[in-house]
Amino acid sequence: MIRSLLLSKVVAPVVAAIVSLMSVPALAGVVWFDTTGGQRYDSGFPIWNRTDVGWAHVNRGAETLCGQHGFATGIYTGAQSGDLMGIHCLTEDVVDWFDVPGSAVRELLMWEDGRNLEQQKPFRAGAAAHDLCTHRGYGTGFFTGHQDTLNDLIGLNCIPNERVHHIQVLSYDPRFPDLAKRLNPGFAPWFTMRSAAVQVCQYFGYETGVLSSFYQNGTPTTVNLDMACFS
């Protein structure tokens, strides 16, 4: 099982951060922390600059780092300031985890050819995870970034439907820094989509969220984005 293999991979203790990671049960739900480069290195999935790594590596790192501190999983916010990168850690009541057959993932229209997660564009991977979770009766979800190629399994985190609220915004919206630049979801890097989703969701009172889909609205350079927000 992907998760059992993952959680057994606890490496050297992390160093203190400006906002220190702490163990559950002191906290519950979706909890935000700042992470340092040292913490990310010690997770086994180093990230020094968000532009140098892909979404699957980032998701593996978030799940590992949060797991080391008693959380079920996590997802980076996409924001970076110098050495610090934001992360949202999720407790068990917020998320359910599955091993999904790779064959089921490759049947999705959003999935591009290829078995390797790293080959998928960030939006396509996110939309595929959202579809897989909603088909299971959940509100949204995201891939863990872990893949068992021998058994053709892909890790998936799903958020219960009652926790998720969908918010639609234009891909050009000057209220949000990462949308003021006209986000193109088909080609945007992982960190732009993540930080845009967090900006929108927090504006409307939610802790975090993911970009789940987009659709044309008749304007050539602008599309409607669907943010799946949750707390």
mmCIF file of the C-alpha atoms, coordinates in Angstrom:
data_MODEL
# 
_entry.id   MODEL 
# 
loop_
_atom_site.group_PDB 
_atom_site.id 
_atom_site.type_symbol 
_atom_site.label_atom_id 
_atom_site.label_alt_id 
_atom_site.label_comp_id 
_atom_site.label_asym_id 
_atom_site.label_entity_id 
_atom_site.label_seq_id 
_atom_site.pdbx_PDB_ins_code 
_atom_site.Cartn_x 
_atom_site.Cartn_y 
_atom_site.Cartn_z 
_atom_site.occupancy 
_atom_site.B_iso_or_equiv 
_atom_site.pdbx_formal_charge 
_atom_site.auth_seq_id 
_atom_site.auth_comp_id 
_atom_site.auth_asym_id 
_atom_site.auth_atom_id 
_atom_site.pdbx_PDB_model_num 
ATOM 1   C CA . MET A 1 1   ? 0.000   0.000  0.000   1.00 0.00 ? 1   MET A CA 1 
ATOM 2   C CA . ILE A 1 2   ? 1.371   3.405  -0.936  1.00 0.00 ? 2   ILE A CA 1 
ATOM 3   C CA . ARG A 1 3   ? 0.461   5.103  2.340   1.00 0.00 ? 3   ARG A CA 1 
ATOM 4   C CA . SER A 1 4   ? 1.886   2.405  4.593   1.00 0.00 ? 4   SER A CA 1 
ATOM 5   C CA . LEU A 1 5   ? 5.162   2.527  2.685   1.00 0.00 ? 5   LEU A CA 1 
ATOM 6   C CA . LEU A 1 6   ? 5.159   6.295  2.897   1.00 0.00 ? 6   LEU A CA 1 
ATOM 7   C CA . LEU A 1 7   ? 4.517   6.640  6.609   1.00 0.00 ? 7   LEU A CA 1 
ATOM 8   C CA . SER A 1 8   ? 7.269   4.193  7.415   1.00 0.00 ? 8   SER A CA 1 
ATOM 9   C CA . LYS A 1 9   ? 9.723   6.566  5.744   1.00 0.00 ? 9   LYS A CA 1 
ATOM 10  C CA . VAL A 1 10  ? 10.328  8.937  8.662   1.00 0.00 ? 10  VAL A CA 1 
ATOM 11  C CA . VAL A 1 11  ? 13.737  10.495 8.423   1.00 0.00 ? 11  VAL A CA 1 
ATOM 12  C CA . ALA A 1 12  ? 15.793  12.791 10.628  1.00 0.00 ? 12  ALA A CA 1 
ATOM 13  C CA . PRO A 1 13  ? 13.887  15.196 12.914  1.00 0.00 ? 13  PRO A CA 1 
ATOM 14  C CA . VAL A 1 14  ? 13.038  18.522 11.312  1.00 0.00 ? 14  VAL A CA 1 
ATOM 15  C CA . VAL A 1 15  ? 14.484  21.776 12.529  1.00 0.00 ? 15  VAL A CA 1 
ATOM 16  C CA . ALA A 1 16  ? 12.428  24.570 14.091  1.00 0.00 ? 16  ALA A CA 1 
ATOM 17  C CA . ALA A 1 17  ? 10.541  26.898 11.758  1.00 0.00 ? 17  ALA A CA 1 
ATOM 18  C CA . ILE A 1 18  ? 9.149   30.365 12.288  1.00 0.00 ? 18  ILE A CA 1 
ATOM 19  C CA . VAL A 1 19  ? 5.746   28.743 12.578  1.00 0.00 ? 19  VAL A CA 1 
ATOM 20  C CA . SER A 1 20  ? 6.629   25.439 14.205  1.00 0.00 ? 20  SER A CA 1 
ATOM 21  C CA . LEU A 1 21  ? 5.027   22.245 13.060  1.00 0.00 ? 21  LEU A CA 1 
ATOM 22  C CA . MET A 1 22  ? 3.308   20.565 15.960  1.00 0.00 ? 22  MET A CA 1 
ATOM 23  C CA . SER A 1 23  ? 1.641   17.246 16.393  1.00 0.00 ? 23  SER A CA 1 
ATOM 24  C CA . VAL A 1 24  ? -2.053  16.505 16.272  1.00 0.00 ? 24  VAL A CA 1 
ATOM 25  C CA . PRO A 1 25  ? -4.185  16.163 18.561  1.00 0.00 ? 25  PRO A CA 1 
ATOM 26  C CA . ALA A 1 26  ? -3.505  19.770 19.568  1.00 0.00 ? 26  ALA A CA 1 
ATOM 27  C CA . LEU A 1 27  ? -4.950  20.872 16.223  1.00 0.00 ? 27  LEU A CA 1 
ATOM 28  C CA . ALA A 1 28  ? -7.684  19.607 13.929  1.00 0.00 ? 28  ALA A CA 1 
ATOM 29  C CA . GLY A 1 29  ? -8.881  20.222 10.408  1.00 0.00 ? 29  GLY A CA 1 
ATOM 30  C CA . VAL A 1 30  ? -6.712  22.095 7.905   1.00 0.00 ? 30  VAL A CA 1 
ATOM 31  C CA . VAL A 1 31  ? -3.706  23.694 9.586   1.00 0.00 ? 31  VAL A CA 1 
ATOM 32  C CA . TRP A 1 32  ? -1.227  26.085 7.965   1.00 0.00 ? 32  TRP A CA 1 
ATOM 33  C CA . PHE A 1 33  ? 2.512   26.198 8.690   1.00 0.00 ? 33  PHE A CA 1 
ATOM 34  C CA . ASP A 1 34  ? 5.617   27.748 7.224   1.00 0.00 ? 34  ASP A CA 1 
ATOM 35  C CA . THR A 1 35  ? 8.266   25.192 6.269   1.00 0.00 ? 35  THR A CA 1 
ATOM 36  C CA . THR A 1 36  ? 12.000  25.825 5.932   1.00 0.00 ? 36  THR A CA 1 
ATOM 37  C CA . GLY A 1 37  ? 14.315  24.419 3.303   1.00 0.00 ? 37  GLY A CA 1 
ATOM 38  C CA . GLY A 1 38  ? 15.847  22.247 6.027   1.00 0.00 ? 38  GLY A CA 1 
ATOM 39  C CA . GLN A 1 39  ? 12.491  20.723 6.907   1.00 0.00 ? 39  GLN A CA 1 
ATOM 40  C CA . ARG A 1 40  ? 11.713  20.035 3.286   1.00 0.00 ? 40  ARG A CA 1 
ATOM 41  C CA . TYR A 1 41  ? 15.133  18.439 2.816   1.00 0.00 ? 41  TYR A CA 1 
ATOM 42  C CA . ASP A 1 42  ? 14.675  16.236 5.873   1.00 0.00 ? 42  ASP A CA 1 
ATOM 43  C CA . SER A 1 43  ? 11.324  15.022 4.534   1.00 0.00 ? 43  SER A CA 1 
ATOM 44  C CA . GLY A 1 44  ? 13.229  13.220 1.797   1.00 0.00 ? 44  GLY A CA 1 
ATOM 45  C CA . PHE A 1 45  ? 11.712  15.428 -0.916  1.00 0.00 ? 45  PHE A CA 1 
ATOM 46  C CA . PRO A 1 46  ? 13.813  18.610 -0.906  1.00 0.00 ? 46  PRO A CA 1 
ATOM 47  C CA . ILE A 1 47  ? 12.433  21.805 -2.406  1.00 0.00 ? 47  ILE A CA 1 
ATOM 48  C CA . TRP A 1 48  ? 14.699  24.830 -2.489  1.00 0.00 ? 48  TRP A CA 1 
ATOM 49  C CA . ASN A 1 49  ? 12.920  26.756 -5.191  1.00 0.00 ? 49  ASN A CA 1 
ATOM 50  C CA . ARG A 1 50  ? 9.312   26.052 -6.145  1.00 0.00 ? 50  ARG A CA 1 
ATOM 51  C CA . THR A 1 51  ? 10.120  26.575 -9.827  1.00 0.00 ? 51  THR A CA 1 
ATOM 52  C CA . ASP A 1 52  ? 12.571  23.658 -9.894  1.00 0.00 ? 52  ASP A CA 1 
ATOM 53  C CA . VAL A 1 53  ? 10.224  20.795 -8.977  1.00 0.00 ? 53  VAL A CA 1 
ATOM 54  C CA . GLY A 1 54  ? 7.085   19.232 -10.410 1.00 0.00 ? 54  GLY A CA 1 
ATOM 55  C CA . TRP A 1 55  ? 3.683   18.806 -8.810  1.00 0.00 ? 55  TRP A CA 1 
ATOM 56  C CA . ALA A 1 56  ? 4.095   15.085 -8.027  1.00 0.00 ? 56  ALA A CA 1 
ATOM 57  C CA . HIS A 1 57  ? 7.379   15.617 -6.161  1.00 0.00 ? 57  HIS A CA 1 
ATOM 58  C CA . VAL A 1 58  ? 5.787   18.499 -4.273  1.00 0.00 ? 58  VAL A CA 1 
ATOM 59  C CA . ASN A 1 59  ? 2.738   16.439 -3.277  1.00 0.00 ? 59  ASN A CA 1 
ATOM 60  C CA . ARG A 1 60  ? 4.917   13.565 -2.085  1.00 0.00 ? 60  ARG A CA 1 
ATOM 61  C CA . GLY A 1 61  ? 6.926   15.991 -0.004  1.00 0.00 ? 61  GLY A CA 1 
ATOM 62  C CA . ALA A 1 62  ? 3.859   17.604 1.567   1.00 0.00 ? 62  ALA A CA 1 
ATOM 63  C CA . GLU A 1 63  ? 2.332   14.267 2.506   1.00 0.00 ? 63  GLU A CA 1 
ATOM 64  C CA . THR A 1 64  ? 5.599   13.034 4.004   1.00 0.00 ? 64  THR A CA 1 
ATOM 65  C CA . LEU A 1 65  ? 6.376   16.194 5.975   1.00 0.00 ? 65  LEU A CA 1 
ATOM 66  C CA . CYS A 1 66  ? 2.862   16.459 7.424   1.00 0.00 ? 66  CYS A CA 1 
ATOM 67  C CA . GLY A 1 67  ? 2.842   12.722 8.133   1.00 0.00 ? 67  GLY A CA 1 
ATOM 68  C CA . GLN A 1 68  ? 6.001   13.052 10.196  1.00 0.00 ? 68  GLN A CA 1 
ATOM 69  C CA . HIS A 1 69  ? 4.051   15.302 12.558  1.00 0.00 ? 69  HIS A CA 1 
ATOM 70  C CA . GLY A 1 70  ? 0.947   13.180 12.996  1.00 0.00 ? 70  GLY A CA 1 
ATOM 71  C CA . PHE A 1 71  ? -1.204  14.568 10.201  1.00 0.00 ? 71  PHE A CA 1 
ATOM 72  C CA . ALA A 1 72  ? -2.919  12.426 7.606   1.00 0.00 ? 72  ALA A CA 1 
ATOM 73  C CA . THR A 1 73  ? -1.527  14.300 4.610   1.00 0.00 ? 73  THR A CA 1 
ATOM 74  C CA . GLY A 1 74  ? -0.742  17.764 3.347   1.00 0.00 ? 74  GLY A CA 1 
ATOM 75  C CA . ILE A 1 75  ? -0.521  20.045 0.370   1.00 0.00 ? 75  ILE A CA 1 
ATOM 76  C CA . TYR A 1 76  ? 1.800   22.980 -0.234  1.00 0.00 ? 76  TYR A CA 1 
ATOM 77  C CA . THR A 1 77  ? 0.131   26.372 -0.621  1.00 0.00 ? 77  THR A CA 1 
ATOM 78  C CA . GLY A 1 78  ? 2.281   27.328 -3.606  1.00 0.00 ? 78  GLY A CA 1 
ATOM 79  C CA . ALA A 1 79  ? 3.581   30.455 -1.865  1.00 0.00 ? 79  ALA A CA 1 
ATOM 80  C CA . GLN A 1 80  ? 7.300   30.937 -1.245  1.00 0.00 ? 80  GLN A CA 1 
ATOM 81  C CA . SER A 1 81  ? 9.121   33.814 0.459   1.00 0.00 ? 81  SER A CA 1 
ATOM 82  C CA . GLY A 1 82  ? 12.858  33.279 0.500   1.00 0.00 ? 82  GLY A CA 1 
ATOM 83  C CA . ASP A 1 83  ? 13.517  30.011 2.300   1.00 0.00 ? 83  ASP A CA 1 
ATOM 84  C CA . LEU A 1 84  ? 9.962   29.675 3.609   1.00 0.00 ? 84  LEU A CA 1 
ATOM 85  C CA . MET A 1 85  ? 7.174   27.779 1.849   1.00 0.00 ? 85  MET A CA 1 
ATOM 86  C CA . GLY A 1 86  ? 3.625   27.489 3.125   1.00 0.00 ? 86  GLY A CA 1 
ATOM 87  C CA . ILE A 1 87  ? 1.989   24.123 3.697   1.00 0.00 ? 87  ILE A CA 1 
ATOM 88  C CA . HIS A 1 88  ? -1.495  23.002 4.728   1.00 0.00 ? 88  HIS A CA 1 
ATOM 89  C CA . CYS A 1 89  ? -1.568  19.823 6.826   1.00 0.00 ? 89  CYS A CA 1 
ATOM 90  C CA . LEU A 1 90  ? -4.820  17.849 7.101   1.00 0.00 ? 90  LEU A CA 1 
ATOM 91  C CA . THR A 1 91  ? -6.034  15.724 9.994   1.00 0.00 ? 91  THR A CA 1 
ATOM 92  C CA . GLU A 1 92  ? -7.741  12.348 9.520   1.00 0.00 ? 92  GLU A CA 1 
ATOM 93  C CA . ASP A 1 93  ? -11.257 13.808 9.753   1.00 0.00 ? 93  ASP A CA 1 
ATOM 94  C CA . VAL A 1 94  ? -10.655 15.982 6.672   1.00 0.00 ? 94  VAL A CA 1 
ATOM 95  C CA . VAL A 1 95  ? -9.438  13.395 4.179   1.00 0.00 ? 95  VAL A CA 1 
ATOM 96  C CA . ASP A 1 96  ? -9.814  9.782  3.053   1.00 0.00 ? 96  ASP A CA 1 
ATOM 97  C CA . TRP A 1 97  ? -7.062  8.025  1.154   1.00 0.00 ? 97  TRP A CA 1 
ATOM 98  C CA . PHE A 1 98  ? -7.264  5.403  -1.612  1.00 0.00 ? 98  PHE A CA 1 
ATOM 99  C CA . ASP A 1 99  ? -5.009  3.375  -3.856  1.00 0.00 ? 99  ASP A CA 1 
ATOM 100 C CA . VAL A 1 100 ? -6.473  3.865  -7.347  1.00 0.00 ? 100 VAL A CA 1 
ATOM 101 C CA . PRO A 1 101 ? -5.739  1.470  -10.233 1.00 0.00 ? 101 PRO A CA 1 
ATOM 102 C CA . GLY A 1 102 ? -3.699  3.214  -12.867 1.00 0.00 ? 102 GLY A CA 1 
ATOM 103 C CA . SER A 1 103 ? -6.011  1.769  -15.517 1.00 0.00 ? 103 SER A CA 1 
ATOM 104 C CA . ALA A 1 104 ? -8.932  3.746  -14.035 1.00 0.00 ? 104 ALA A CA 1 
ATOM 105 C CA . VAL A 1 105 ? -6.871  6.949  -14.079 1.00 0.00 ? 105 VAL A CA 1 
ATOM 106 C CA . ARG A 1 106 ? -5.796  6.502  -17.687 1.00 0.00 ? 106 ARG A CA 1 
ATOM 107 C CA . GLU A 1 107 ? -9.437  6.138  -18.790 1.00 0.00 ? 107 GLU A CA 1 
ATOM 108 C CA . LEU A 1 108 ? -10.175 9.734  -17.801 1.00 0.00 ? 108 LEU A CA 1 
ATOM 109 C CA . LEU A 1 109 ? -10.481 12.279 -20.596 1.00 0.00 ? 109 LEU A CA 1 
ATOM 110 C CA . MET A 1 110 ? -8.252  14.717 -18.733 1.00 0.00 ? 110 MET A CA 1 
ATOM 111 C CA . TRP A 1 111 ? -5.382  12.233 -18.482 1.00 0.00 ? 111 TRP A CA 1 
ATOM 112 C CA . GLU A 1 112 ? -2.696  12.506 -21.110 1.00 0.00 ? 112 GLU A CA 1 
ATOM 113 C CA . ASP A 1 113 ? -1.018  9.445  -22.545 1.00 0.00 ? 113 ASP A CA 1 
ATOM 114 C CA . GLY A 1 114 ? 1.575   7.840  -20.328 1.00 0.00 ? 114 GLY A CA 1 
ATOM 115 C CA . ARG A 1 115 ? 1.761   5.967  -17.050 1.00 0.00 ? 115 ARG A CA 1 
ATOM 116 C CA . ASN A 1 116 ? 4.164   8.235  -15.200 1.00 0.00 ? 116 ASN A CA 1 
ATOM 117 C CA . LEU A 1 117 ? 2.675   10.916 -12.949 1.00 0.00 ? 117 LEU A CA 1 
ATOM 118 C CA . GLU A 1 118 ? 5.535   13.246 -13.752 1.00 0.00 ? 118 GLU A CA 1 
ATOM 119 C CA . GLN A 1 119 ? 4.393   13.363 -17.397 1.00 0.00 ? 119 GLN A CA 1 
ATOM 120 C CA . GLN A 1 120 ? 1.066   14.984 -16.506 1.00 0.00 ? 120 GLN A CA 1 
ATOM 121 C CA . LYS A 1 121 ? 0.548   18.734 -16.586 1.00 0.00 ? 121 LYS A CA 1 
ATOM 122 C CA . PRO A 1 122 ? -0.452  20.075 -13.155 1.00 0.00 ? 122 PRO A CA 1 
ATOM 123 C CA . PHE A 1 123 ? -3.984  21.080 -14.141 1.00 0.00 ? 123 PHE A CA 1 
ATOM 124 C CA . ARG A 1 124 ? -4.722  17.801 -15.906 1.00 0.00 ? 124 ARG A CA 1 
ATOM 125 C CA . ALA A 1 125 ? -3.523  15.824 -12.892 1.00 0.00 ? 125 ALA A CA 1 
ATOM 126 C CA . GLY A 1 126 ? -5.601  17.973 -10.531 1.00 0.00 ? 126 GLY A CA 1 
ATOM 127 C CA . ALA A 1 127 ? -8.722  17.662 -12.655 1.00 0.00 ? 127 ALA A CA 1 
ATOM 128 C CA . ALA A 1 128 ? -8.264  13.893 -12.884 1.00 0.00 ? 128 ALA A CA 1 
ATOM 129 C CA . ALA A 1 129 ? -7.973  13.589 -9.097  1.00 0.00 ? 129 ALA A CA 1 
ATOM 130 C CA . HIS A 1 130 ? -11.084 15.752 -8.670  1.00 0.00 ? 130 HIS A CA 1 
ATOM 131 C CA . ASP A 1 131 ? -13.054 13.530 -11.064 1.00 0.00 ? 131 ASP A CA 1 
ATOM 132 C CA . LEU A 1 132 ? -11.939 10.334 -9.345  1.00 0.00 ? 132 LEU A CA 1 
ATOM 133 C CA . CYS A 1 133 ? -12.989 11.675 -5.937  1.00 0.00 ? 133 CYS A CA 1 
ATOM 134 C CA . THR A 1 134 ? -16.358 13.047 -7.059  1.00 0.00 ? 134 THR A CA 1 
ATOM 135 C CA . HIS A 1 135 ? -17.166 9.708  -8.687  1.00 0.00 ? 135 HIS A CA 1 
ATOM 136 C CA . ARG A 1 136 ? -16.674 8.196  -5.235  1.00 0.00 ? 136 ARG A CA 1 
ATOM 137 C CA . GLY A 1 137 ? -19.103 10.660 -3.668  1.00 0.00 ? 137 GLY A CA 1 
ATOM 138 C CA . TYR A 1 138 ? -16.508 13.121 -2.363  1.00 0.00 ? 138 TYR A CA 1 
ATOM 139 C CA . GLY A 1 139 ? -16.332 16.860 -2.947  1.00 0.00 ? 139 GLY A CA 1 
ATOM 140 C CA . THR A 1 140 ? -12.836 17.010 -4.432  1.00 0.00 ? 140 THR A CA 1 
ATOM 141 C CA . GLY A 1 141 ? -9.339  15.637 -3.939  1.00 0.00 ? 141 GLY A CA 1 
ATOM 142 C CA . PHE A 1 142 ? -5.738  15.540 -5.067  1.00 0.00 ? 142 PHE A CA 1 
ATOM 143 C CA . PHE A 1 143 ? -3.115  12.911 -5.862  1.00 0.00 ? 143 PHE A CA 1 
ATOM 144 C CA . THR A 1 144 ? -0.582  12.064 -3.179  1.00 0.00 ? 144 THR A CA 1 
ATOM 145 C CA . GLY A 1 145 ? 2.164   12.086 -5.818  1.00 0.00 ? 145 GLY A CA 1 
ATOM 146 C CA . HIS A 1 146 ? 3.040   8.480  -4.969  1.00 0.00 ? 146 HIS A CA 1 
ATOM 147 C CA . GLN A 1 147 ? 2.864   5.783  -7.599  1.00 0.00 ? 147 GLN A CA 1 
ATOM 148 C CA . ASP A 1 148 ? 3.403   2.039  -7.300  1.00 0.00 ? 148 ASP A CA 1 
ATOM 149 C CA . THR A 1 149 ? 4.416   1.210  -10.849 1.00 0.00 ? 149 THR A CA 1 
ATOM 150 C CA . LEU A 1 150 ? 4.882   -2.505 -10.129 1.00 0.00 ? 150 LEU A CA 1 
ATOM 151 C CA . ASN A 1 151 ? 1.239   -2.926 -9.084  1.00 0.00 ? 151 ASN A CA 1 
ATOM 152 C CA . ASP A 1 152 ? -0.036  -0.006 -11.184 1.00 0.00 ? 152 ASP A CA 1 
ATOM 153 C CA . LEU A 1 153 ? -1.486  1.944  -8.246  1.00 0.00 ? 153 LEU A CA 1 
ATOM 154 C CA . ILE A 1 154 ? -1.704  5.708  -7.668  1.00 0.00 ? 154 ILE A CA 1 
ATOM 155 C CA . GLY A 1 155 ? -2.329  7.353  -4.291  1.00 0.00 ? 155 GLY A CA 1 
ATOM 156 C CA . LEU A 1 156 ? -5.396  9.597  -4.027  1.00 0.00 ? 156 LEU A CA 1 
ATOM 157 C CA . ASN A 1 157 ? -6.629  11.876 -1.226  1.00 0.00 ? 157 ASN A CA 1 
ATOM 158 C CA . CYS A 1 158 ? -10.350 12.727 -1.243  1.00 0.00 ? 158 CYS A CA 1 
ATOM 159 C CA . ILE A 1 159 ? -12.141 15.425 0.777   1.00 0.00 ? 159 ILE A CA 1 
ATOM 160 C CA . PRO A 1 160 ? -15.659 14.630 2.112   1.00 0.00 ? 160 PRO A CA 1 
ATOM 161 C CA . ASN A 1 161 ? -18.424 16.308 0.163   1.00 0.00 ? 161 ASN A CA 1 
ATOM 162 C CA . GLU A 1 162 ? -19.843 18.141 3.182   1.00 0.00 ? 162 GLU A CA 1 
ATOM 163 C CA . ARG A 1 163 ? -16.559 20.017 3.652   1.00 0.00 ? 163 ARG A CA 1 
ATOM 164 C CA . VAL A 1 164 ? -16.285 21.287 0.072   1.00 0.00 ? 164 VAL A CA 1 
ATOM 165 C CA . HIS A 1 165 ? -17.778 24.445 -1.401  1.00 0.00 ? 165 HIS A CA 1 
ATOM 166 C CA . HIS A 1 166 ? -17.320 25.355 -5.063  1.00 0.00 ? 166 HIS A CA 1 
ATOM 167 C CA . ILE A 1 167 ? -16.543 28.951 -5.975  1.00 0.00 ? 167 ILE A CA 1 
ATOM 168 C CA . GLN A 1 168 ? -16.369 30.205 -9.557  1.00 0.00 ? 168 GLN A CA 1 
ATOM 169 C CA . VAL A 1 169 ? -14.131 33.119 -10.512 1.00 0.00 ? 169 VAL A CA 1 
ATOM 170 C CA . LEU A 1 170 ? -12.751 34.472 -13.758 1.00 0.00 ? 170 LEU A CA 1 
ATOM 171 C CA . SER A 1 171 ? -9.222  33.529 -14.763 1.00 0.00 ? 171 SER A CA 1 
ATOM 172 C CA . TYR A 1 172 ? -8.594  37.270 -14.843 1.00 0.00 ? 172 TYR A CA 1 
ATOM 173 C CA . ASP A 1 173 ? -9.678  38.729 -11.489 1.00 0.00 ? 173 ASP A CA 1 
ATOM 174 C CA . PRO A 1 174 ? -7.652  41.670 -10.116 1.00 0.00 ? 174 PRO A CA 1 
ATOM 175 C CA . ARG A 1 175 ? -8.705  40.836 -6.533  1.00 0.00 ? 175 ARG A CA 1 
ATOM 176 C CA . PHE A 1 176 ? -6.278  37.924 -6.548  1.00 0.00 ? 176 PHE A CA 1 
ATOM 177 C CA . PRO A 1 177 ? -2.574  38.419 -7.366  1.00 0.00 ? 177 PRO A CA 1 
ATOM 178 C CA . ASP A 1 178 ? -2.182  35.150 -9.256  1.00 0.00 ? 178 ASP A CA 1 
ATOM 179 C CA . LEU A 1 179 ? -5.316  35.773 -11.327 1.00 0.00 ? 179 LEU A CA 1 
ATOM 180 C CA . ALA A 1 180 ? -4.555  39.415 -12.086 1.00 0.00 ? 180 ALA A CA 1 
ATOM 181 C CA . LYS A 1 181 ? -1.970  38.041 -14.555 1.00 0.00 ? 181 LYS A CA 1 
ATOM 182 C CA . ARG A 1 182 ? -4.636  36.057 -16.500 1.00 0.00 ? 182 ARG A CA 1 
ATOM 183 C CA . LEU A 1 183 ? -4.075  32.481 -15.398 1.00 0.00 ? 183 LEU A CA 1 
ATOM 184 C CA . ASN A 1 184 ? -4.010  29.931 -18.203 1.00 0.00 ? 184 ASN A CA 1 
ATOM 185 C CA . PRO A 1 185 ? -4.893  26.697 -16.382 1.00 0.00 ? 185 PRO A CA 1 
ATOM 186 C CA . GLY A 1 186 ? -3.732  24.420 -19.161 1.00 0.00 ? 186 GLY A CA 1 
ATOM 187 C CA . PHE A 1 187 ? -0.147  25.658 -18.914 1.00 0.00 ? 187 PHE A CA 1 
ATOM 188 C CA . ALA A 1 188 ? 0.179   27.309 -15.487 1.00 0.00 ? 188 ALA A CA 1 
ATOM 189 C CA . PRO A 1 189 ? 2.827   25.877 -13.120 1.00 0.00 ? 189 PRO A CA 1 
ATOM 190 C CA . TRP A 1 190 ? 1.689   23.986 -10.046 1.00 0.00 ? 190 TRP A CA 1 
ATOM 191 C CA . PHE A 1 191 ? 2.523   26.780 -7.614  1.00 0.00 ? 191 PHE A CA 1 
ATOM 192 C CA . THR A 1 192 ? 0.501   29.415 -9.493  1.00 0.00 ? 192 THR A CA 1 
ATOM 193 C CA . MET A 1 193 ? -2.609  27.225 -9.506  1.00 0.00 ? 193 MET A CA 1 
ATOM 194 C CA . ARG A 1 194 ? -2.147  26.305 -5.854  1.00 0.00 ? 194 ARG A CA 1 
ATOM 195 C CA . SER A 1 195 ? -1.604  29.855 -4.654  1.00 0.00 ? 195 SER A CA 1 
ATOM 196 C CA . ALA A 1 196 ? -4.496  31.153 -6.785  1.00 0.00 ? 196 ALA A CA 1 
ATOM 197 C CA . ALA A 1 197 ? -6.822  28.550 -5.277  1.00 0.00 ? 197 ALA A CA 1 
ATOM 198 C CA . VAL A 1 198 ? -5.699  29.448 -1.757  1.00 0.00 ? 198 VAL A CA 1 
ATOM 199 C CA . GLN A 1 199 ? -6.154  33.171 -2.430  1.00 0.00 ? 199 GLN A CA 1 
ATOM 200 C CA . VAL A 1 200 ? -9.705  32.679 -3.705  1.00 0.00 ? 200 VAL A CA 1 
ATOM 201 C CA . CYS A 1 201 ? -10.748 30.184 -1.042  1.00 0.00 ? 201 CYS A CA 1 
ATOM 202 C CA . GLN A 1 202 ? -9.408  32.246 1.843   1.00 0.00 ? 202 GLN A CA 1 
ATOM 203 C CA . TYR A 1 203 ? -11.072 35.370 0.454   1.00 0.00 ? 203 TYR A CA 1 
ATOM 204 C CA . PHE A 1 204 ? -14.397 33.551 0.792   1.00 0.00 ? 204 PHE A CA 1 
ATOM 205 C CA . GLY A 1 205 ? -13.647 32.230 4.277   1.00 0.00 ? 205 GLY A CA 1 
ATOM 206 C CA . TYR A 1 206 ? -12.189 28.779 3.574   1.00 0.00 ? 206 TYR A CA 1 
ATOM 207 C CA . GLU A 1 207 ? -8.758  27.572 4.603   1.00 0.00 ? 207 GLU A CA 1 
ATOM 208 C CA . THR A 1 208 ? -7.548  26.093 1.323   1.00 0.00 ? 208 THR A CA 1 
ATOM 209 C CA . GLY A 1 209 ? -8.688  24.592 -1.957  1.00 0.00 ? 209 GLY A CA 1 
ATOM 210 C CA . VAL A 1 210 ? -7.773  23.239 -5.362  1.00 0.00 ? 210 VAL A CA 1 
ATOM 211 C CA . LEU A 1 211 ? -8.500  24.272 -8.929  1.00 0.00 ? 211 LEU A CA 1 
ATOM 212 C CA . SER A 1 212 ? -10.863 21.513 -10.029 1.00 0.00 ? 212 SER A CA 1 
ATOM 213 C CA . SER A 1 213 ? -12.007 22.556 -13.518 1.00 0.00 ? 213 SER A CA 1 
ATOM 214 C CA . PHE A 1 214 ? -12.508 25.429 -15.921 1.00 0.00 ? 214 PHE A CA 1 
ATOM 215 C CA . TYR A 1 215 ? -14.932 26.203 -18.720 1.00 0.00 ? 215 TYR A CA 1 
ATOM 216 C CA . GLN A 1 216 ? -15.283 28.730 -21.512 1.00 0.00 ? 216 GLN A CA 1 
ATOM 217 C CA . ASN A 1 217 ? -17.492 31.754 -20.928 1.00 0.00 ? 217 ASN A CA 1 
ATOM 218 C CA . GLY A 1 218 ? -17.483 33.315 -24.389 1.00 0.00 ? 218 GLY A CA 1 
ATOM 219 C CA . THR A 1 219 ? -14.586 35.682 -23.721 1.00 0.00 ? 219 THR A CA 1 
ATOM 220 C CA . PRO A 1 220 ? -11.535 34.744 -25.834 1.00 0.00 ? 220 PRO A CA 1 
ATOM 221 C CA . THR A 1 221 ? -8.835  35.429 -23.228 1.00 0.00 ? 221 THR A CA 1 
ATOM 222 C CA . THR A 1 222 ? -10.744 34.582 -20.041 1.00 0.00 ? 222 THR A CA 1 
ATOM 223 C CA . VAL A 1 223 ? -12.292 31.378 -18.682 1.00 0.00 ? 223 VAL A CA 1 
ATOM 224 C CA . ASN A 1 224 ? -14.302 30.529 -15.612 1.00 0.00 ? 224 ASN A CA 1 
ATOM 225 C CA . LEU A 1 225 ? -12.315 28.688 -12.939 1.00 0.00 ? 225 LEU A CA 1 
ATOM 226 C CA . ASP A 1 226 ? -13.954 26.343 -10.456 1.00 0.00 ? 226 ASP A CA 1 
ATOM 227 C CA . MET A 1 227 ? -12.209 26.326 -7.092  1.00 0.00 ? 227 MET A CA 1 
ATOM 228 C CA . ALA A 1 228 ? -13.088 23.484 -4.729  1.00 0.00 ? 228 ALA A CA 1 
ATOM 229 C CA . CYS A 1 229 ? -12.596 25.099 -1.307  1.00 0.00 ? 229 CYS A CA 1 
ATOM 230 C CA . PHE A 1 230 ? -12.529 23.375 2.076   1.00 0.00 ? 230 PHE A CA 1 
ATOM 231 C CA . SER A 1 231 ? -11.551 23.854 5.705   1.00 0.00 ? 231 SER A CA 1 
# 
